[in-house]
């Protein structure tokens, strides 16, 4: 589907020769002489790299229609994650690399919004924070209350992050899905 550069909106996804890009920012510029143009900042949907591009006013670009589906993560099958569509109950097998960093935060039963373009998963929307159980960490030492001191902990999804010394195996912790950092004990 073609879209004019005059009709760009933030968050719109474009299918450019270099790949899929979402519009982060755009600005219409009308110089004193010469034709109007549109200056854009575009983010690669797959890699997260940001590029800046300038287009003529009313230039046609290919818009990518991204299908966002709410899915529930059911279980892992080898290197694949099995999801169920919450509306059609269809199951979808997804290779781990397609999930990117999201795989580190998903546990069975969690919901996520999968962004699908054609038959390819191009992104995963997770809640801002998730609760995960600590499966391995050194025990906290009594009386060791050094302010801000941290130790590594392994969570149920395999994610390793730094937690305060008082966190123990079996504790549930809240993790920020954007930064991958410990927020609080749940």
C-alpha positions in Angstrom: 0.0 0.0 0.0 1.5 3.4 -1.0 1.5 6.4 1.3 2.5 9.9 0.5 5.3 11.5 2.5 2.7 14.3 3.2 0.6 11.8 5.2 3.4 10.3 7.4 2.5 9.8 11.1 4.7 8.8 14.0 4.6 5.1 14.6 3.7 4.3 11.0 5.7 1.4 9.5 7.3 1.7 6.0 8.6 -1.1 3.8 11.8 0.5 2.4 14.4 -1.3 0.2 16.7 -1.4 3.3 14.0 -3.1 5.4 11.1 -2.3 7.7 11.3 1.1 9.4 8.9 2.9 11.8 8.5 6.7 11.7 10.0 8.2 14.9 9.8 11.8 13.9 9.0 13.8 10.7 9.1 17.5 9.8 7.6 19.2 6.7 10.1 21.9 5.4 9.1 24.6 2.9 12.2 26.5 2.0 12.1 30.0 0.5 12.9 28.7 -2.9 12.9 25.1 -4.3 10.4 22.4 -3.6 9.1 21.4 -0.2 10.5 18.3 1.4 10.0 16.0 4.4 12.8 15.3 6.9 12.3 12.0 8.7 13.9 10.0 11.5 13.3 6.3 11.0 13.9 3.3 13.3 14.7 -0.1 11.8 12.0 -2.4 13.2 14.4 -5.4 13.4 17.7 -3.9 14.5 16.6 -0.8 16.3 19.1 1.3 14.3 17.9 4.9 13.6 18.5 6.6 10.3 17.6 10.0 9.0 16.1 10.4 5.5 14.9 13.3 3.5 12.1 12.9 0.9 10.4 15.2 -1.6 7.0 16.4 -0.6 4.3 14.0 -1.9 6.8 11.3 -2.7 5.2 7.8 -2.6 6.6 5.2 -0.1 5.4 1.7 0.6 3.5 1.4 3.9 3.8 -1.9 5.8 0.6 -2.9 7.5 1.7 -4.6 10.8 -0.8 -7.0 12.3 -0.7 -6.8 16.1 -2.1 -9.9 17.7 -2.4 -10.6 21.4 -1.0 -14.1 22.1 -0.4 -16.2 25.1 2.9 -18.0 25.5 2.1 -21.6 26.2 5.4 -23.6 26.3 8.8 -24.1 24.7 9.3 -26.8 22.1 13.0 -27.2 21.5 14.2 -23.8 20.1 10.7 -22.7 19.3 8.2 -20.8 21.5 4.6 -21.9 21.1 2.0 -19.1 21.3 -1.8 -19.2 21.2 -3.8 -16.5 19.5 -6.2 -15.2 22.2 -9.1 -14.6 19.7 -8.8 -17.6 17.3 -7.0 -20.0 19.6 -4.7 -20.9 16.7 -1.2 -21.9 17.8 1.9 -20.3 16.4 5.4 -21.7 16.6 8.0 -18.9 16.8 11.8 -19.4 16.5 13.7 -17.8 19.4 15.7 -15.3 17.3 12.4 -13.8 16.0 11.5 -12.8 19.6 14.8 -11.0 20.2 15.2 -9.8 23.8 11.5 -10.5 24.6 12.4 -14.2 25.1 14.3 -13.3 28.3 11.1 -12.0 29.9 8.5 -14.6 28.8 7.3 -17.3 31.1 4.6 -19.8 30.4 1.1 -18.3 30.6 2.3 -14.7 29.9 0.6 -12.6 27.3 2.4 -10.6 24.6 1.4 -8.7 21.5 3.2 -10.1 18.5 3.7 -7.7 15.6 3.4 -9.7 12.4 4.2 -8.5 8.8 3.3 -11.1 6.2 4.4 -14.3 7.9 7.3 -12.8 9.8 7.3 -11.6 13.4 8.9 -8.1 13.4 8.4 -7.2 17.1 7.0 -8.1 20.4 5.2 -5.7 22.8 5.6 -6.8 26.4 4.2 -5.2 29.6 6.5 -2.5 31.0 7.5 -4.9 33.8 7.2 -8.6 34.5 7.5 -10.7 37.7 10.0 -13.6 37.5 11.3 -16.1 40.1 14.9 -16.2 41.1 16.3 -19.7 40.4 19.9 -19.2 41.4 21.9 -16.6 43.4 24.4 -16.6 46.2 22.7 -16.4 49.6 22.6 -12.9 51.2 25.1 -12.5 54.1 23.4 -11.4 57.3 24.6 -7.9 58.3 25.9 -7.2 54.8 23.9 -4.0 54.2 26.3 -2.1 52.0 24.0 0.5 50.4 23.5 -0.3 46.7 25.6 -3.5 46.8 24.5 -6.0 44.1 25.0 -9.6 43.2 24.1 -11.6 40.0 20.9 -13.7 40.0 19.6 -16.1 37.4 15.8 -15.9 36.8 13.4 -18.7 35.6 13.7 -17.6 32.0 17.5 -17.8 32.1 17.9 -14.0 32.3 20.9 -13.0 34.5 20.7 -9.6 36.2 22.1 -7.7 39.2 19.9 -7.7 42.3 20.3 -6.3 45.9 22.0 -8.6 48.4 18.8 -9.4 50.3 17.2 -11.2 47.3 17.2 -15.0 47.6 16.4 -18.1 45.6 12.6 -18.5 45.3 12.0 -14.8 45.6 9.9 -13.2 42.9 11.3 -10.0 41.5 9.9 -7.3 39.2 12.0 -6.6 36.1 11.8 -3.7 33.7 11.4 -5.2 30.2 12.9 -2.2 28.4 16.2 -2.0 30.3 16.3 -5.6 31.8 17.0 -4.1 35.2 15.7 -5.2 38.7 13.0 -2.9 39.9 11.7 -4.4 43.2 10.9 -7.6 45.1 7.4 -8.7 44.2 
